[in-house]
Amino acid sequence: MIYLYLIATVIVFLTARKLLSPIKSPLANPLLVSILFFIGLFSFTPLIYQDYATANIPFIWLLEPAVVALAIPLFCQVKQIKKQFKAIIISCCLGVVIAISTCISVALLLTDDKILLLSLLPKSVTSPIAMAVANETGGLASLAAAVVIAVGLLGALGGFSLLKLCKITNPQAQGLAMGCSAHAIGTAKAMEVGNEQGAFSSLALVICGVLTAVLAPLFAWLITIMTTI
């Protein structure tokens, strides 16, 4: 039974992608539809989610090589990246600080739960990094991963529409914005839009992941102070 879950995951995703491909809407996202399908499945049937999670561990293992594979589009745009590397680093640094600061500030208005705040800290980086950061700072890795997926889906669904609304049309800027805010899921969407967007989104994903891991202890210390005042 447990291996059927693994097969079902693949079938549901591929079916959703096939059926939704003609639909030109941000909501026609096969990942989103697959998640909603399985939420409904486990909510209204006696099937056990823990068995499903165990069966899909191989997909978790594939996350790391998938991130490494993002080096391919980076290599294709290496000349453009070298020309603007300083601006890219500054943009990513500001993006990480703003992402963490705004998230924690809003969360503090609603709760003083230290564990919840620490779990929200790595919300804009890819799941493996977010889970590692959450574990190291005292947050919940599972909650961090859930938040990362939610943020990534929001970015993939509305990121490019928002950029268009703000009249940000430069493909490099679009890619950096998606990679910085919506990590791997946003990067996958960026690659669908264009090679240049995908490459710069991949770069932002990596840089922001490293910066978040480096800055996380500082923000965790600030959270500790703010929750004890």
ROTOR-106695 format. One record per residue (C-alpha): chain; residue in one letter; x, y, z. Coordinates in pm, 1 decimal. Layout:
   mol   type         c1         c2         c3
     A      A          X          Y          Z
...
This chain:
   mol   type         c1         c2         c3
     A      M        0.0        0.0        0.0
     A      I      276.1      241.8       93.0
     A      Y      434.2      222.9     -254.0
     A      L       98.9      302.7     -413.6
     A      Y      121.5      647.3     -253.2
     A      L      446.7      712.1     -437.0
     A      I      293.0      609.2     -768.0
     A      A      -22.1      809.7     -694.4
     A      T      182.4     1125.8     -635.1
     A      V      343.7     1098.8     -977.3
     A      I       17.0     1013.5    -1155.1
     A      V     -181.3     1296.4     -991.5
     A      F       84.7     1556.8    -1070.5
     A      L      133.3     1447.6    -1433.4
     A      T     -242.9     1427.7    -1488.5
     A      A     -293.7     1774.5    -1341.3
     A      R      -16.1     1916.6    -1558.3
     A      K     -164.3     1757.5    -1870.8
     A      L     -518.0     1878.2    -1801.5
     A      L     -418.9     2228.3    -1693.0
     A      S     -162.5     2301.4    -1966.7
     A      P     -418.9     2466.3    -2201.7
     A      I     -549.0     2693.4    -1923.4
     A      K     -377.5     3033.9    -1912.3
     A      S     -432.7     3118.8    -1547.2
     A      P     -194.7     3148.9    -1251.0
     A      L     -430.8     2924.6    -1055.4
     A      A     -385.6     2644.2    -1309.1
     A      N      -79.0     2521.4    -1124.9
     A      P      -35.4     2141.9    -1116.5
     A      L      150.9     2155.3     -784.6
     A      L     -129.8     2352.7     -621.2
     A      V     -395.8     2120.7     -762.5
     A      S     -200.8     1813.8     -647.3
     A      I     -168.4     1951.6     -294.8
     A      L     -540.6     2031.2     -278.8
     A      F     -621.9     1684.0     -409.3
     A      F     -424.6     1508.2     -137.2
     A      I     -551.7     1742.5      134.1
     A      G     -904.6     1642.7       34.5
     A      L     -807.9     1277.5       13.3
     A      F     -668.7     1260.6      367.4
     A      S     -940.1     1485.8      511.0
     A      F    -1234.1     1279.7      389.0
     A      T    -1098.0      925.3      388.7
     A      P     -947.6      700.5      659.5
     A      L     -613.6      697.3      478.7
     A      I     -315.7      788.5      699.7
     A      Y      -99.8     1084.2      602.4
     A      Q      208.3      948.8      783.9
     A      D      215.9      650.4      546.4
     A      Y      197.8      888.1      250.9
     A      A      482.6     1102.8      388.0
     A      T      700.0      796.0      442.2
     A      A      634.0      669.8       89.9
     A      N      738.9     1002.4      -62.2
     A      I     1074.8     1032.2      114.9
     A      P     1256.3      961.8     -216.5
     A      F     1117.6     1291.3     -349.0
     A      I     1266.5     1468.8      -46.8
     A      W     1604.2     1315.9     -130.6
     A      L     1572.5     1445.8     -487.2
     A      L     1535.1     1806.0     -369.2
     A      E     1908.5     1849.5     -311.8
     A      P     2029.6     1727.3     -655.0
     A      A     1746.2     1928.6     -811.4
     A      V     1885.6     2245.8     -652.5
     A      V     2235.7     2155.0     -773.5
     A      A     2097.2     2108.5    -1126.6
     A      L     2002.4     2476.9    -1125.5
     A      A     2369.3     2544.0    -1203.8
     A      I     2297.0     2459.5    -1568.5
     A      P     2091.8     2773.3    -1651.2
     A      L     2339.1     2976.0    -1443.1
     A      F     2624.9     2860.3    -1664.1
     A      C     2433.1     2966.4    -1973.1
     A      Q     2403.2     3322.6    -1838.6
     A      V     2743.8     3347.7    -1671.5
     A      K     2858.7     3648.1    -1879.4
     A      Q     2555.2     3854.1    -1783.3
     A      I     2591.9     3752.1    -1420.3
     A      K     2957.6     3858.2    -1407.0
     A      K     2873.3     4201.7    -1545.6
     A      Q     2616.7     4270.7    -1274.1
     A      F     2741.3     4059.3     -986.1
     A      K     2776.3     4352.5     -743.9
     A      A     2420.6     4470.5     -806.5
     A      I     2296.1     4111.9     -772.5
     A      I     2464.1     4065.3     -433.3
     A      I     2330.1     4396.7     -301.3
     A      S     1979.1     4316.3     -425.1
     A      C     1981.2     3971.4     -267.0
     A      C     2116.9     4104.3       64.6
     A      L     1842.1     4365.7       81.8
     A      G     1585.4     4108.2      -24.8
     A      V     1680.1     3865.9      253.1
     A      V     1684.6     4132.2      524.7
     A      I     1351.3     4279.6      411.8
     A      A     1188.5     3936.3      375.3
     A      I     1287.8     3823.9      723.6
     A      S     1223.5     4160.6      890.7
     A      T      876.1     4212.5      745.3
     A      C      770.5     3854.9      815.6
     A      I      883.9     3860.8     1178.2
     A      S      742.8     4211.7     1234.0
     A      V      397.3     4111.1     1112.7
     A      A      412.0     3783.9     1307.3
     A      L      504.1     3969.0     1627.3
     A      L      185.2     4173.2     1596.5
     A      L      -12.9     3850.3     1610.3
     A      T      182.2     3622.3     1843.3
     A      D      475.7     3599.7     2081.1
     A      D      520.4     3225.3     2030.4
     A      K      898.0     3191.8     1997.3
     A      I      890.0     2853.1     1822.6
     A      L      641.9     2978.9     1563.4
     A      L      850.2     3290.3     1498.2
     A      L     1169.2     3087.5     1458.1
     A      S      988.7     2855.5     1216.6
     A      L      880.3     3153.4     1003.9
     A      L     1232.3     3295.9      989.4
     A      P     1352.7     3098.3      681.3
     A      K     1026.7     3137.1      486.8
     A      S     1182.9     3254.2      160.2
     A      V     1446.7     2987.0       99.5
     A      T     1421.5     2639.2      -44.7
     A      S     1289.2     2360.6      179.2
     A      P     1615.6     2177.1      265.2
     A      I     1780.1     2501.7      379.5
     A      A     1467.5     2619.8      562.1
     A      M     1437.3     2292.0      752.6
     A      A     1805.7     2298.2      849.2
     A      V     1784.3     2662.7      963.5
     A      A     1468.9     2592.6     1164.5
     A      N     1634.2     2297.0     1337.6
     A      E     1944.7     2496.9     1422.9
     A      T     1758.6     2801.0     1558.2
     A      G     1499.6     2609.3     1760.7
     A      G     1203.3     2620.4     1524.8
     A      L      998.7     2335.1     1380.9
     A      A     1137.4     2195.1     1056.4
     A      S      799.4     2059.3      946.6
     A      L      628.5     2395.7      999.5
     A      A      910.5     2577.1      821.8
     A      A      873.5     2344.2      522.1
     A      A      496.6     2401.5      510.2
     A      V      542.8     2778.9      519.0
     A      V      809.0     2760.0      246.0
     A      I      573.6     2564.3       19.8
     A      A      290.9     2813.2       81.8
     A      V      516.9     3111.3        7.5
     A      G      653.8     2943.4     -303.8
     A      L      305.7     2868.8     -434.7
     A      L      192.8     3226.4     -374.9
     A      G      497.2     3351.3     -562.4
     A      A      444.2     3111.6     -851.3
     A      L       74.1     3197.7     -874.4
     A      G       97.5     3575.7     -855.1
     A      G      464.0     3676.0     -875.3
     A      F      486.4     3762.4    -1243.8
     A      S      143.0     3926.8    -1240.4
     A      L      257.3     4152.1     -956.9
     A      L      583.6     4232.2    -1134.5
     A      K      388.2     4321.6    -1447.6
     A      L      153.7     4540.2    -1243.0
     A      C      457.8     4721.0    -1099.6
     A      K      593.2     4758.4    -1455.5
     A      I      903.5     4552.5    -1380.6
     A      T      975.1     4404.4    -1722.7
     A      N     1350.6     4345.8    -1711.0
     A      P     1395.0     3965.0    -1724.0
     A      Q     1696.4     3974.9    -1491.6
     A      A     1511.0     4178.3    -1230.1
     A      Q     1210.9     3948.0    -1262.1
     A      G     1428.9     3643.5    -1206.9
     A      L     1601.9     3790.6     -901.7
     A      A     1267.7     3888.3     -749.4
     A      M     1120.7     3540.5     -799.3
     A      G     1425.1     3355.0     -668.4
     A      C     1458.9     3581.2     -366.3
     A      S     1093.1     3569.2     -264.5
     A      A      954.9     3239.8     -393.1
     A      H     1267.3     3015.1     -392.2
     A      A     1253.4     2683.6     -583.2
     A      I      886.0     2687.5     -678.2
     A      G      919.7     3044.7     -803.5
     A      T     1233.9     2947.2     -991.2
     A      A     1047.6     2664.0    -1164.5
     A      K      787.5     2917.8    -1275.2
     A      A     1061.6     3158.1    -1387.9
     A      M     1213.0     2886.1    -1605.5
     A      E      877.4     2841.9    -1775.4
     A      V      870.6     3213.7    -1855.9
     A      G     1223.3     3234.8    -1998.7
     A      N     1581.7     3112.4    -1974.8
     A      E     1712.1     3447.0    -1850.4
     A      Q     1449.0     3472.9    -1578.0
     A      G     1521.6     3114.3    -1477.8
     A      A     1897.0     3166.6    -1456.8
     A      F     1877.0     3480.2    -1243.1
     A      S     1608.8     3324.3    -1024.7
     A      S     1838.6     3024.5     -968.1
     A      L     2120.6     3258.0     -870.3
     A      A     1901.0     3450.7     -626.3
     A      L     1777.3     3121.8     -480.0
     A      V     2132.1     3011.0     -399.5
     A      I     2260.3     3347.4     -272.7
     A      C     1953.9     3411.1      -56.6
     A      G     1975.2     3059.4       85.7
     A      V     2334.8     3115.8      194.9
     A      L     2260.6     3463.0      333.0
     A      T     1959.8     3337.4      526.8
     A      A     2166.7     3058.4      684.1
     A      V     2433.2     3314.1      782.4
     A      L     2190.0     3575.8      918.3
     A      A     1950.1     3331.9     1087.0
     A      P     2138.4     3317.2     1422.5
     A      L     2129.3     3698.5     1446.3
     A      F     1757.4     3715.8     1380.0
     A      A     1697.0     3421.6     1613.9
     A      W     1878.6     3615.4     1888.0
     A      L     1661.8     3922.1     1818.9
     A      I     1347.5     3707.9     1832.6
     A      T     1456.6     3567.7     2168.4
     A      I     1502.2     3919.9     2305.2
     A      M     1169.5     4045.1     2169.0
     A      T      971.8     3749.0     2302.3
     A      T     1116.6     3785.0     2651.1
     A      I     1050.9     4158.8     2689.7
